[in-house]
Amino acid sequence: MQTMTNLSLLRKAYNKLEAAMLDIEQAIKEEAEDMGLIEPVDGATAWVENGILRITVDECLPRDKLVTKVTKMRWINKIRRALLDINIRFKSALIIIEVYSPYSGAWDVDNRAFSIVINAIRYMKIIPDDSYQHMTFMVAGKMDKERPRTEIFVLDYDVDVQTFVSKLANRY
């Protein structure tokens, strides 16, 4: 019974921390704007390199179980602000999400809230929608204690999966 109480307290603390982080990010944005800074630090950057959209978010993508409305809003806002000046669109895209966790133990990549990333990209009209006709994705995991982050790659993808796998197999 004590474990459930501790878990409940931890979840409440996590939710309060998420709300506080959202408030802090908003305060930083407002302060930077008041100071006349053109690019306030938002926790995410985006750029296009060789036709590939790259987005780096300065934190590890949260576990799906821990995501609240506030978490979704905070992540979507970060990615949205990073994409404001990006002018690239894909009719059909491969989205690769690489999660760098500070945790050195085993963790499951499929338990991450990758739909937040996909939805943020869709909201910014980088892809027409997130249906199977316009998007394929994969999630990979790595460990980085020094700099936990989430790296996102969006690239043109109009090949058949079998062709794609064959090309990869021929490389090895």
Order of alpha helices (4+ residues) and beta strands (2+ residues): alpha-beta-beta-alpha-beta-alpha-beta-beta-alpha
